[in-house]
């Protein structure tokens, strides 16, 4: 394999070479990024201890080896102990000239599908947001009149009837506040891109949370100190982290819990567009909480407006988070089971030689 080192290192698809005893012989750079491990750490490790597949694969793998034929498996969730599962296609084939050795290639499908979806959703979202803004503006005017009329009526009513006018005023104000949040989607400015030390943003959000809505939580920092600068709008990214911390804090229901802020670098992480082009998003940020997890009925829709698992929730916080990350040409995902919910943000890095703005 020495003569093929350049090709091996350049393969964009996560690929593993597996020996006759099902121990890992080698993995390429893309596989290191996908599994979030180093090649050195997994050499001679049992392959099925390092790769988790949601379908039983061992028997089919052995049949492919014994018959010396390739194997194709589509639409399976593939993950590891270091990362959440991702829907992928698998290709297995005998390694020519190396009896008993197999080559395993993992082709993640989630990124390509999500990017295609994001472009269509972006266009649809802009139309929906425009309509929502128009409706919000039109509704707020008569609400002001209703509130004023209720307040005038209350001046000539007895104590028993005042409760009804107070309810009208209170509910009208609540609706106006909600409409203001809807309008925020359209009023959010285009990101002011600049080099950003993402750990400074995380630290600002952590300190703010601990002084307010997250005072009952323990927030743990788990940072990669070598992480390069991100490229984005620091104020908008701060808003994203604050919204996610608030969401995690509220998920605990007021009970003490732990939130972990995790940053790391995944050099092979690319988002593929529908036209075949791709964008490198190597900077990874995870907000991990130990709460009860997302309700099953909304897991796939938490980034949609007005979808909420909380009583009296507006469902706009995570939708705004998704919009900001989309405007950054980034990617956000969530995995959730009882006791562990992970929101993962992927961002591009700043140009080489760039420095964070100290102002």
N, C-alpha and C positions, 0 to 999 in steps of 0.2 A: 504493500500500500504506500510505501514511501514516495514512489514516483507520482502518486495521485493526491498528494497532500493538498496541493492548491485547489484542485477540484473539490475534494472532500470539505475543505474549509469554506468554499464558496457556495456550496449547495444552500439554497434558500429554504428548503423544506427540512424540518426536524427529522433527522435520520439516525438510527442506531444499528450497530453491528452486534449480533448476538451469537455467542459460541454454541457448540453442541450441547453443553450442559446448562443452557439458558442463562448463562452469566453474560453481562454486558462486556464486550470487548472494547468498544469505543463509541462515542457519540460526537456529532459535529457541532459547530458553533450555534446553529439554529436550534438544535435540540437542547443545548445548554440553556439558551434563553427560554425555550418553551417550558422546560421542566424546572427552570430556576435552580439549576445545580451546575457544578463544574464537572468536566469530563473526568478529571482525576478522582473526584469523590465517588463516582458511580462505577468505575471500572472494576470488574470482577464481582459486582453486586448482582443478585438475581433480578432479572428484568421485570418480573411481575411484582417485585417489592418496590420498584421505582415508578412503574406506570400502572395507573388504575383505569380500567375500562369497564363501562357499565354492562357489557355483554361478556359472557364466558368466552374467552378467546384461546385458552391454552390448548384445548383439544384440536381445534382447527389449525392452530399454529403447528402442532406436531404432525398433523396430516400433510400440511404443505411441505414440511421438512422431509418426511419419509417418502413422499411421492415426487419430491424435487420439482414442485410446481408453485407458481405464485398464488397469492391469496389477496382478495380485495374485500374490505369491510367498510360499508358506508354508514354514515349517520350514527356514530357512537360518541359518547361522552368520554373524553380522555383527559386525565389530570395526573397529579402526583401529590405527594405529601407536602410539596412546597407551593402548589398553585391550585386554584379552583378548576374543575373540569370545563372543557371547551368542546363543543360539537366538532367532530373531525371525521375525515375519511382515512382509513389505514390501508397501506399496501405492504405486503410481505413477499419476499422473493429469496430464493437460494442465492448465496454469494458465490459466483462462478470462481472455480479454482480453489475454493476453501470448503472441503466436505463438512457438512453438518452446520456450517455457519449460515445465518440468515440475516437479511437486511430488512429493517422495519422503518417505513416512512410514514410520518404523521402529517396530514394536510388539514390544518384548522379551517373550518368553514364559517365559524361564527363571525370573524372579523369582516370577511368579504360580504357576507349577507347583511351584517349590520350597517356597513358603510353604504351599500346600495339602498338599504331601507332609510338610513339617515337622510340621504339626499331627497328622496321622495317625501319623507316626513317633514323635512325642513320646508319644502315648498308648500305642502299642505298646512303646516303649522303657521307659516306667514299669513296665509289667507284666513285661517281661523283666528289668529291673533288680531288681524285687522278688523274682522267682523266683531270680535269681542270688545275691542277698543271702542268701536262705533256704538255698540249697544250699551257699554258702560257709560259712555258720555250721555247718551239719550236717557238712560234710566236715572242717572244721578240728578238731573234737573227736576223731574216730577217728585223725586224723593225729598228734595229740599222743600218743595211746596207742601208735601204731606207732613213732614216734620214740623214745619211752621204752623200749619193748621192745627195739628194736635196740641202744640204748645199754647196756641190762642184759646182752644177749647178748654184746656186745663185751668185757665184763669177763672172760669165760671162754674166749675164742677165741684161736687163734694168729694170728701176723702175716698169714698168707695169707688167713685168713677175715675179718680185720678190714676188708679192702678192701670186702667185700660189705656189712657193716653200716654202714661209713662212707658207702657209696653210698646206702643206704636213708635214713640221716639227712639227707644232703645234698639228696636229691631231695624228701624230705618238707618240708624247710625251704623249698625253692624253690617248692613248691606252695602252702605257707602264705603266702608273700610274694605270689604271684599272686592268691590269694583275698583278701588284704588290699586289693589294688588294685581288685578287683571291688567290694568293700564300699565303697570310696571314692566310687563313683558315687552310692550312696544316702545316704552321710553328708554329701555336699557341701551346705552350708547355702544357703538362699535368698540371692541377691545383696543386699548392703547398698548400695543405690543412693545415689550422691552425685556431685557434680561432680568430674570427674577430668581432670587434665592428662595426656593420653595420651602425651606426649613424656617426661614424668617416668617413666611406667611403662616405656616403651621403653628409656630410658636405664638404669634399674635392672636390667632384664633383660639388656641388652647388657653392662654391667659384670660382672654375675654370670656370664654365659656365658664371657666372656674370662678370668675367673679360674678356670674349671673346664672343663666339657666342650667349650667352644668355643675353648680357648686356641690351637688350631692354625688358627683361621679369622680372616679379616679381616672385621670387621663395620662397614659403611658406613652413616652416617646421611644420609638424604635427606628432610628434613622440610619441611612447609609451616608456616612460623613463625606464620602468621595463623590456624592451625587453632583453632576454638573448643573449649571443654571438652566432653568426652564425659560421658555419664550412665551410671555403672555401678559395679561393685564393684572398687576398685583392686587388692585382693589377688587376686581371682579372675582379673582381666585380666592381672595379672603372671604368674600360673600359665599362662595361655594362651600368652603370648608366650614364656615360658621353654620350654614344651613344643615350640613351633614352632621355636625356635632350636636346641633339642636335636635335633629331628628333622632339621633342615637340616645340623647339624654331623655327625651320624652318617651322613648320606647321602653325605658326602665320602669315607667309608671310611678316615678318618685322614689323608687328603691335605689339603694347604693349599687353601683355597677362599675364596670371598667371599660374604657374606650382606649384602643391602641392606635396610635398614629404611626403608620409604617411606610417608609420610603425605600425604594430600591431601583436599580437600573437593569433593564431588560433589553439588551442591545439588538436582539432580533425581532422585537415587536414592531410590526408594520400593519397599518390599516390599508386594506386594498379597496380601491374605488371601483365602481361599476365599469369604468373604461379600461381597467387593467392596470392603471397606475397605482402607486402606493405612497404612503407617507410614513416616515419613521416616527414612532412615539415611544421612545425608550424610557422616559421618566415615569415611574409608577408610584402612585400614592394610594394607600389603603386606609380607610376609616373602619375599624373593626370593633363591634360592640358585643357584649355577652347577654343581650336582652332576649326576649321571647321569640324574636324572628318576625318576618313579615307574614301577614295572613296569606294563606294559600290562594285565596280568590283574587288577590291583587298583585301577586309576585311579578307577573309579566307586564304589568301596566303602571308600575309605581312612578315612572317618569312622565306619565300623561297628566295633563291638567285635570284638576277636580277629582283625582283618584287618591283616596286617603284611607288609612287603616285606623285613624284616630277619631275619637268622638269630637264632633265640631271642627274637625280638620278641614282646611280649604283645599288641600291637595295641590297647592301651588308652589310649595317650597322645593320639592324635588323636580318639578317641571321647570322651574327657574334654573336650578342647578344644571339640568340637562341642556337647557338653551345656552347657558354660558359656555359650557364645555364644547358644545357643538359649534358655537361662534369662534372658539379657539382651535377648530379643526382637531379636537381631541376625541377621546372615547371614554364613556363611563358605563360601568356595568355593576350588577349587584348579584351576590349569591347569599342565600339566607336559609338557615335551619335553626330550630330552637337552640338558643345558647350561643349562636355565632352568626352575625350578619356582617358581610364585607362589601363596602362600596369601594370600587377600584376606579381610579382616574388615571388615564394615560395621556401624557403631554409631550410635545416636541421640545427638544433642547435648543438653547440659544446658540447663535453662530459662534464658531471657534474664536477665542480671543475676546469675547464680549465680557463686560463687567456689569455687575448689578448696580442699579441706580442707588446711590447713597442718600439721595434727597428724600 
